[in-house]
Amino acid sequence: MSKHHLLEYKFEEEPGGKRKRALTVNGFWIVVLILIFVAAVYQSVPREIPDIIIRFLGR
């Protein structure tokens, strides 16, 4: 809620062109977070798959 309030305050303080820029920055950070999350998942998956195979072979 505090982040949303800060964004609203920015919009009130600097209307017009700055509003679009703030939104694009927001979108950029959302994309960055998604890419980091996907990269983390992609890295963790190949490590887990051999582990599962080894467990099945062990049993």
HTML snippet that shows the backbone in 3Dmol.js (N, CA, C, O; Angstrom):
<script src="https://3Dmol.org/build/3Dmol-min.js"></script>
<div id="view" style="width:600px;height:400px;position:relative"></div>
<script>
const pdb = `
ATOM      1  N   MET A   1       0.833  -1.209   0.000  1.00  0.00           N
ATOM      2  CA  MET A   1       0.000   0.000   0.000  1.00  0.00           C
ATOM      3  C   MET A   1       0.872   1.266   0.000  1.00  0.00           C
ATOM      4  O   MET A   1       0.527   2.262  -0.635  1.00  0.00           O
ATOM      5  N   SER A   2       1.993   1.216   0.712  1.00  0.00           N
ATOM      6  CA  SER A   2       2.887   2.379   0.785  1.00  0.00           C
ATOM      7  C   SER A   2       3.472   2.699  -0.593  1.00  0.00           C
ATOM      8  O   SER A   2       3.599   3.868  -0.957  1.00  0.00           O
ATOM      9  N   LYS A   3       3.835   1.645  -1.372  1.00  0.00           N
ATOM     10  CA  LYS A   3       4.375   1.845  -2.717  1.00  0.00           C
ATOM     11  C   LYS A   3       3.322   2.508  -3.605  1.00  0.00           C
ATOM     12  O   LYS A   3       3.623   3.446  -4.343  1.00  0.00           O
ATOM     13  N   HIS A   4       2.096   2.018  -3.527  1.00  0.00           N
ATOM     14  CA  HIS A   4       1.003   2.574  -4.322  1.00  0.00           C
ATOM     15  C   HIS A   4       0.811   4.050  -3.965  1.00  0.00           C
ATOM     16  O   HIS A   4       0.594   4.883  -4.845  1.00  0.00           O
ATOM     17  N   HIS A   5       0.891   4.364  -2.685  1.00  0.00           N
ATOM     18  CA  HIS A   5       0.715   5.739  -2.222  1.00  0.00           C
ATOM     19  C   HIS A   5       1.832   6.628  -2.766  1.00  0.00           C
ATOM     20  O   HIS A   5       1.580   7.759  -3.181  1.00  0.00           O
ATOM     21  N   LEU A   6       3.063   6.120  -2.764  1.00  0.00           N
ATOM     22  CA  LEU A   6       4.197   6.879  -3.297  1.00  0.00           C
ATOM     23  C   LEU A   6       4.008   7.152  -4.793  1.00  0.00           C
ATOM     24  O   LEU A   6       4.300   8.246  -5.274  1.00  0.00           O
ATOM     25  N   LEU A   7       3.512   6.132  -5.526  1.00  0.00           N
ATOM     26  CA  LEU A   7       3.263   6.300  -6.954  1.00  0.00           C
ATOM     27  C   LEU A   7       2.186   7.360  -7.187  1.00  0.00           C
ATOM     28  O   LEU A   7       2.325   8.200  -8.075  1.00  0.00           O
ATOM     29  N   GLU A   8       1.126   7.322  -6.399  1.00  0.00           N
ATOM     30  CA  GLU A   8       0.055   8.317  -6.506  1.00  0.00           C
ATOM     31  C   GLU A   8       0.597   9.717  -6.217  1.00  0.00           C
ATOM     32  O   GLU A   8       0.257  10.683  -6.901  1.00  0.00           O
ATOM     33  N   TYR A   9       1.444   9.807  -5.194  1.00  0.00           N
ATOM     34  CA  TYR A   9       2.042  11.093  -4.812  1.00  0.00           C
ATOM     35  C   TYR A   9       2.903  11.632  -5.957  1.00  0.00           C
ATOM     36  O   TYR A   9       2.879  12.829  -6.243  1.00  0.00           O
ATOM     37  N   LYS A  10       3.664  10.748  -6.612  1.00  0.00           N
ATOM     38  CA  LYS A  10       4.472  11.149  -7.773  1.00  0.00           C
ATOM     39  C   LYS A  10       3.579  11.674  -8.889  1.00  0.00           C
ATOM     40  O   LYS A  10       3.891  12.687  -9.514  1.00  0.00           O
ATOM     41  N   PHE A  11       2.469  10.986  -9.139  1.00  0.00           N
ATOM     42  CA  PHE A  11       1.544  11.404 -10.196  1.00  0.00           C
ATOM     43  C   PHE A  11       0.979  12.799  -9.883  1.00  0.00           C
ATOM     44  O   PHE A  11       0.866  13.645 -10.770  1.00  0.00           O
ATOM     45  N   GLU A  12       0.629  13.024  -8.618  1.00  0.00           N
ATOM     46  CA  GLU A  12       0.077  14.323  -8.208  1.00  0.00           C
ATOM     47  C   GLU A  12       1.135  15.420  -8.338  1.00  0.00           C
ATOM     48  O   GLU A  12       0.852  16.532  -8.783  1.00  0.00           O
ATOM     49  N   GLU A  13       2.371  15.071  -7.935  1.00  0.00           N
ATOM     50  CA  GLU A  13       3.467  16.046  -7.939  1.00  0.00           C
ATOM     51  C   GLU A  13       3.863  16.436  -9.367  1.00  0.00           C
ATOM     52  O   GLU A  13       4.057  17.616  -9.661  1.00  0.00           O
ATOM     53  N   GLU A  14       3.985  15.425 -10.262  1.00  0.00           N
ATOM     54  CA  GLU A  14       4.437  15.677 -11.620  1.00  0.00           C
ATOM     55  C   GLU A  14       3.475  15.063 -12.642  1.00  0.00           C
ATOM     56  O   GLU A  14       3.726  13.961 -13.132  1.00  0.00           O
ATOM     57  N   PRO A  15       2.385  15.750 -12.971  1.00  0.00           N
ATOM     58  CA  PRO A  15       1.425  15.237 -13.951  1.00  0.00           C
ATOM     59  C   PRO A  15       1.944  15.389 -15.374  1.00  0.00           C
ATOM     60  O   PRO A  15       2.872  16.159 -15.622  1.00  0.00           O
ATOM     61  N   GLY A  16       1.342  14.651 -16.315  1.00  0.00           N
ATOM     62  CA  GLY A  16       1.705  14.780 -17.725  1.00  0.00           C
ATOM     63  C   GLY A  16       2.698  13.726 -18.175  1.00  0.00           C
ATOM     64  O   GLY A  16       2.455  12.529 -18.017  1.00  0.00           O
ATOM     65  N   GLY A  17       3.807  14.161 -18.731  1.00  0.00           N
ATOM     66  CA  GLY A  17       4.837  13.284 -19.287  1.00  0.00           C
ATOM     67  C   GLY A  17       5.458  12.371 -18.253  1.00  0.00           C
ATOM     68  O   GLY A  17       5.752  11.212 -18.544  1.00  0.00           O
ATOM     69  N   LYS A  18       5.661  12.881 -17.042  1.00  0.00           N
ATOM     70  CA  LYS A  18       6.315  12.094 -15.993  1.00  0.00           C
ATOM     71  C   LYS A  18       5.472  10.876 -15.609  1.00  0.00           C
ATOM     72  O   LYS A  18       6.010   9.850 -15.193  1.00  0.00           O
ATOM     73  N   ARG A  19       4.160  10.994 -15.750  1.00  0.00           N
ATOM     74  CA  ARG A  19       3.264   9.888 -15.401  1.00  0.00           C
ATOM     75  C   ARG A  19       3.552   8.672 -16.286  1.00  0.00           C
ATOM     76  O   ARG A  19       3.623   7.545 -15.794  1.00  0.00           O
ATOM     77  N   LYS A  20       3.716   8.902 -17.577  1.00  0.00           N
ATOM     78  CA  LYS A  20       4.021   7.817 -18.519  1.00  0.00           C
ATOM     79  C   LYS A  20       5.365   7.183 -18.169  1.00  0.00           C
ATOM     80  O   LYS A  20       5.503   5.959 -18.169  1.00  0.00           O
ATOM     81  N   ARG A  21       6.345   8.019 -17.872  1.00  0.00           N
ATOM     82  CA  ARG A  21       7.687   7.518 -17.552  1.00  0.00           C
ATOM     83  C   ARG A  21       7.640   6.639 -16.306  1.00  0.00           C
ATOM     84  O   ARG A  21       8.265   5.579 -16.281  1.00  0.00           O
ATOM     85  N   ALA A  22       6.914   7.055 -15.278  1.00  0.00           N
ATOM     86  CA  ALA A  22       6.781   6.287 -14.035  1.00  0.00           C
ATOM     87  C   ALA A  22       6.168   4.913 -14.334  1.00  0.00           C
ATOM     88  O   ALA A  22       6.605   3.901 -13.786  1.00  0.00           O
ATOM     89  N   LEU A  23       5.160   4.887 -15.200  1.00  0.00           N
ATOM     90  CA  LEU A  23       4.497   3.628 -15.561  1.00  0.00           C
ATOM     91  C   LEU A  23       5.448   2.713 -16.331  1.00  0.00           C
ATOM     92  O   LEU A  23       5.463   1.504 -16.099  1.00  0.00           O
ATOM     93  N   THR A  24       6.239   3.276 -17.242  1.00  0.00           N
ATOM     94  CA  THR A  24       7.169   2.453 -18.009  1.00  0.00           C
ATOM     95  C   THR A  24       8.248   1.880 -17.094  1.00  0.00           C
ATOM     96  O   THR A  24       8.642   0.725 -17.252  1.00  0.00           O
ATOM     97  N   VAL A  25       8.732   2.683 -16.133  1.00  0.00           N
ATOM     98  CA  VAL A  25       9.714   2.204 -15.160  1.00  0.00           C
ATOM     99  C   VAL A  25       9.114   1.051 -14.357  1.00  0.00           C
ATOM    100  O   VAL A  25       9.781   0.046 -14.113  1.00  0.00           O
ATOM    101  N   ASN A  26       7.844   1.201 -13.945  1.00  0.00           N
ATOM    102  CA  ASN A  26       7.127   0.157 -13.211  1.00  0.00           C
ATOM    103  C   ASN A  26       7.075  -1.124 -14.047  1.00  0.00           C
ATOM    104  O   ASN A  26       7.400  -2.204 -13.553  1.00  0.00           O
ATOM    105  N   GLY A  27       6.675  -1.004 -15.291  1.00  0.00           N
ATOM    106  CA  GLY A  27       6.603  -2.153 -16.199  1.00  0.00           C
ATOM    107  C   GLY A  27       7.960  -2.804 -16.388  1.00  0.00           C
ATOM    108  O   GLY A  27       8.073  -4.030 -16.406  1.00  0.00           O
ATOM    109  N   PHE A  28       9.004  -1.966 -16.531  1.00  0.00           N
ATOM    110  CA  PHE A  28      10.368  -2.462 -16.701  1.00  0.00           C
ATOM    111  C   PHE A  28      10.778  -3.310 -15.506  1.00  0.00           C
ATOM    112  O   PHE A  28      11.327  -4.398 -15.680  1.00  0.00           O
ATOM    113  N   TRP A  29      10.518  -2.822 -14.285  1.00  0.00           N
ATOM    114  CA  TRP A  29      10.903  -3.564 -13.077  1.00  0.00           C
ATOM    115  C   TRP A  29      10.104  -4.854 -12.942  1.00  0.00           C
ATOM    116  O   TRP A  29      10.629  -5.862 -12.469  1.00  0.00           O
ATOM    117  N   ILE A  30       8.832  -4.832 -13.355  1.00  0.00           N
ATOM    118  CA  ILE A  30       7.999  -6.051 -13.318  1.00  0.00           C
ATOM    119  C   ILE A  30       8.605  -7.098 -14.259  1.00  0.00           C
ATOM    120  O   ILE A  30       8.710  -8.272 -13.905  1.00  0.00           O
ATOM    121  N   VAL A  31       9.001  -6.661 -15.456  1.00  0.00           N
ATOM    122  CA  VAL A  31       9.622  -7.572 -16.442  1.00  0.00           C
ATOM    123  C   VAL A  31      10.929  -8.133 -15.884  1.00  0.00           C
ATOM    124  O   VAL A  31      11.205  -9.326 -16.018  1.00  0.00           O
ATOM    125  N   VAL A  32      11.735  -7.267 -15.257  1.00  0.00           N
ATOM    126  CA  VAL A  32      13.022  -7.688 -14.676  1.00  0.00           C
ATOM    127  C   VAL A  32      12.792  -8.748 -13.596  1.00  0.00           C
ATOM    128  O   VAL A  32      13.493  -9.759 -13.552  1.00  0.00           O
ATOM    129  N   LEU A  33      11.808  -8.509 -12.729  1.00  0.00           N
ATOM    130  CA  LEU A  33      11.494  -9.462 -11.654  1.00  0.00           C
ATOM    131  C   LEU A  33      11.048 -10.800 -12.235  1.00  0.00           C
ATOM    132  O   LEU A  33      11.450 -11.854 -11.744  1.00  0.00           O
ATOM    133  N   ILE A  34      10.213 -10.762 -13.283  1.00  0.00           N
ATOM    134  CA  ILE A  34       9.739 -11.989 -13.942  1.00  0.00           C
ATOM    135  C   ILE A  34      10.922 -12.747 -14.547  1.00  0.00           C
ATOM    136  O   ILE A  34      11.016 -13.968 -14.415  1.00  0.00           O
ATOM    137  N   LEU A  35      11.835 -12.011 -15.218  1.00  0.00           N
ATOM    138  CA  LEU A  35      13.013 -12.651 -15.829  1.00  0.00           C
ATOM    139  C   LEU A  35      13.897 -13.296 -14.771  1.00  0.00           C
ATOM    140  O   LEU A  35      14.395 -14.404 -14.970  1.00  0.00           O
ATOM    141  N   ILE A  36      14.097 -12.608 -13.639  1.00  0.00           N
ATOM    142  CA  ILE A  36      14.909 -13.166 -12.545  1.00  0.00           C
ATOM    143  C   ILE A  36      14.247 -14.432 -12.005  1.00  0.00           C
ATOM    144  O   ILE A  36      14.921 -15.432 -11.756  1.00  0.00           O
ATOM    145  N   PHE A  37      12.919 -14.386 -11.823  1.00  0.00           N
ATOM    146  CA  PHE A  37      12.166 -15.533 -11.319  1.00  0.00           C
ATOM    147  C   PHE A  37      12.270 -16.718 -12.270  1.00  0.00           C
ATOM    148  O   PHE A  37      12.521 -17.846 -11.847  1.00  0.00           O
ATOM    149  N   VAL A  38      12.073 -16.448 -13.572  1.00  0.00           N
ATOM    150  CA  VAL A  38      12.158 -17.504 -14.600  1.00  0.00           C
ATOM    151  C   VAL A  38      13.565 -18.097 -14.624  1.00  0.00           C
ATOM    152  O   VAL A  38      13.726 -19.315 -14.702  1.00  0.00           O
ATOM    153  N   ALA A  39      14.591 -17.232 -14.555  1.00  0.00           N
ATOM    154  CA  ALA A  39      15.987 -17.695 -14.558  1.00  0.00           C
ATOM    155  C   ALA A  39      16.253 -18.583 -13.340  1.00  0.00           C
ATOM    156  O   ALA A  39      16.916 -19.615 -13.452  1.00  0.00           O
ATOM    157  N   ALA A  40      15.736 -18.179 -12.178  1.00  0.00           N
ATOM    158  CA  ALA A  40      15.928 -18.960 -10.950  1.00  0.00           C
ATOM    159  C   ALA A  40      15.246 -20.325 -11.073  1.00  0.00           C
ATOM    160  O   ALA A  40      15.826 -21.345 -10.701  1.00  0.00           O
ATOM    161  N   VAL A  41      14.028 -20.345 -11.588  1.00  0.00           N
ATOM    162  CA  VAL A  41      13.285 -21.602 -11.777  1.00  0.00           C
ATOM    163  C   VAL A  41      14.021 -22.487 -12.785  1.00  0.00           C
ATOM    164  O   VAL A  41      14.189 -23.685 -12.558  1.00  0.00           O
ATOM    165  N   TYR A  42      14.456 -21.895 -13.892  1.00  0.00           N
ATOM    166  CA  TYR A  42      15.144 -22.641 -14.956  1.00  0.00           C
ATOM    167  C   TYR A  42      16.438 -23.260 -14.443  1.00  0.00           C
ATOM    168  O   TYR A  42      16.790 -24.376 -14.826  1.00  0.00           O
ATOM    169  N   GLN A  43      17.149 -22.535 -13.572  1.00  0.00           N
ATOM    170  CA  GLN A  43      18.396 -23.051 -13.003  1.00  0.00           C
ATOM    171  C   GLN A  43      18.114 -24.163 -11.987  1.00  0.00           C
ATOM    172  O   GLN A  43      18.866 -25.136 -11.918  1.00  0.00           O
ATOM    173  N   SER A  44      17.047 -24.034 -11.204  1.00  0.00           N
ATOM    174  CA  SER A  44      16.754 -25.018 -10.161  1.00  0.00           C
ATOM    175  C   SER A  44      16.173 -26.310 -10.746  1.00  0.00           C
ATOM    176  O   SER A  44      16.369 -27.383 -10.174  1.00  0.00           O
ATOM    177  N   VAL A  45      15.466 -26.224 -11.869  1.00  0.00           N
ATOM    178  CA  VAL A  45      14.820 -27.408 -12.466  1.00  0.00           C
ATOM    179  C   VAL A  45      15.848 -28.442 -12.932  1.00  0.00           C
ATOM    180  O   VAL A  45      15.731 -29.602 -12.538  1.00  0.00           O
ATOM    181  N   PRO A  46      16.851 -28.089 -13.752  1.00  0.00           N
ATOM    182  CA  PRO A  46      17.826 -29.099 -14.205  1.00  0.00           C
ATOM    183  C   PRO A  46      18.561 -29.770 -13.044  1.00  0.00           C
ATOM    184  O   PRO A  46      18.989 -30.917 -13.175  1.00  0.00           O
ATOM    185  N   ARG A  47      18.715 -29.090 -11.926  1.00  0.00           N
ATOM    186  CA  ARG A  47      19.380 -29.684 -10.764  1.00  0.00           C
ATOM    187  C   ARG A  47      18.465 -30.695 -10.074  1.00  0.00           C
ATOM    188  O   ARG A  47      18.933 -31.704  -9.545  1.00  0.00           O
ATOM    189  N   GLU A  48      17.170 -30.423 -10.082  1.00  0.00           N
ATOM    190  CA  GLU A  48      16.214 -31.314  -9.411  1.00  0.00           C
ATOM    191  C   GLU A  48      15.937 -32.566 -10.236  1.00  0.00           C
ATOM    192  O   GLU A  48      15.735 -33.640  -9.670  1.00  0.00           O
ATOM    193  N   ILE A  49      15.924 -32.448 -11.554  1.00  0.00           N
ATOM    194  CA  ILE A  49      15.588 -33.593 -12.419  1.00  0.00           C
ATOM    195  C   ILE A  49      16.595 -34.740 -12.253  1.00  0.00           C
ATOM    196  O   ILE A  49      16.169 -35.876 -12.044  1.00  0.00           O
ATOM    197  N   PRO A  50      17.918 -34.496 -12.336  1.00  0.00           N
ATOM    198  CA  PRO A  50      18.876 -35.597 -12.101  1.00  0.00           C
ATOM    199  C   PRO A  50      18.728 -36.188 -10.702  1.00  0.00           C
ATOM    200  O   PRO A  50      18.913 -37.391 -10.515  1.00  0.00           O
ATOM    201  N   ASP A  51      18.398 -35.356  -9.726  1.00  0.00           N
ATOM    202  CA  ASP A  51      18.181 -35.818  -8.354  1.00  0.00           C
ATOM    203  C   ASP A  51      17.028 -36.813  -8.313  1.00  0.00           C
ATOM    204  O   ASP A  51      17.129 -37.849  -7.656  1.00  0.00           O
ATOM    205  N   ILE A  52      15.934 -36.509  -9.007  1.00  0.00           N
ATOM    206  CA  ILE A  52      14.752 -37.384  -9.050  1.00  0.00           C
ATOM    207  C   ILE A  52      15.120 -38.709  -9.742  1.00  0.00           C
ATOM    208  O   ILE A  52      14.739 -39.788  -9.288  1.00  0.00           O
ATOM    209  N   ILE A  53      15.876 -38.598 -10.858  1.00  0.00           N
ATOM    210  CA  ILE A  53      16.290 -39.800 -11.609  1.00  0.00           C
ATOM    211  C   ILE A  53      17.164 -40.692 -10.719  1.00  0.00           C
ATOM    212  O   ILE A  53      16.991 -41.910 -10.685  1.00  0.00           O
ATOM    213  N   ILE A  54      18.100 -40.069 -10.004  1.00  0.00           N
ATOM    214  CA  ILE A  54      18.990 -40.824  -9.113  1.00  0.00           C
ATOM    215  C   ILE A  54      18.183 -41.508  -8.008  1.00  0.00           C
ATOM    216  O   ILE A  54      18.472 -42.645  -7.634  1.00  0.00           O
ATOM    217  N   ARG A  55      17.181 -40.817  -7.494  1.00  0.00           N
ATOM    218  CA  ARG A  55      16.331 -41.401  -6.439  1.00  0.00           C
ATOM    219  C   ARG A  55      15.578 -42.613  -6.968  1.00  0.00           C
ATOM    220  O   ARG A  55      15.494 -43.642  -6.296  1.00  0.00           O
ATOM    221  N   PHE A  56      15.020 -42.488  -8.194  1.00  0.00           N
ATOM    222  CA  PHE A  56      14.287 -43.607  -8.796  1.00  0.00           C
ATOM    223  C   PHE A  56      15.215 -44.777  -9.072  1.00  0.00           C
ATOM    224  O   PHE A  56      14.841 -45.925  -8.833  1.00  0.00           O
ATOM    225  N   LEU A  57      16.414 -44.511  -9.568  1.00  0.00           N
ATOM    226  CA  LEU A  57      17.393 -45.570  -9.852  1.00  0.00           C
ATOM    227  C   LEU A  57      17.860 -46.219  -8.547  1.00  0.00           C
ATOM    228  O   LEU A  57      18.088 -47.428  -8.486  1.00  0.00           O
ATOM    229  N   GLY A  58      17.997 -45.399  -7.513  1.00  0.00           N
ATOM    230  CA  GLY A  58      18.422 -45.913  -6.201  1.00  0.00           C
ATOM    231  C   GLY A  58      17.381 -46.853  -5.620  1.00  0.00           C
ATOM    232  O   GLY A  58      17.732 -47.847  -4.985  1.00  0.00           O
ATOM    233  N   ARG A  59      16.091 -46.548  -5.831  1.00  0.00           N
ATOM    234  CA  ARG A  59      15.012 -47.395  -5.320  1.00  0.00           C
ATOM    235  C   ARG A  59      14.760 -48.505  -6.326  1.00  0.00           C
ATOM    236  O   ARG A  59      13.889 -49.348  -6.109  1.00  0.00           O
TER     237      ARG A  59
END
`;
const viewer = $3Dmol.createViewer("view");
viewer.addModel(pdb, "pdb");
viewer.setStyle({}, {cartoon: {color: "spectrum"}});
viewer.zoomTo();
viewer.render();
</script>
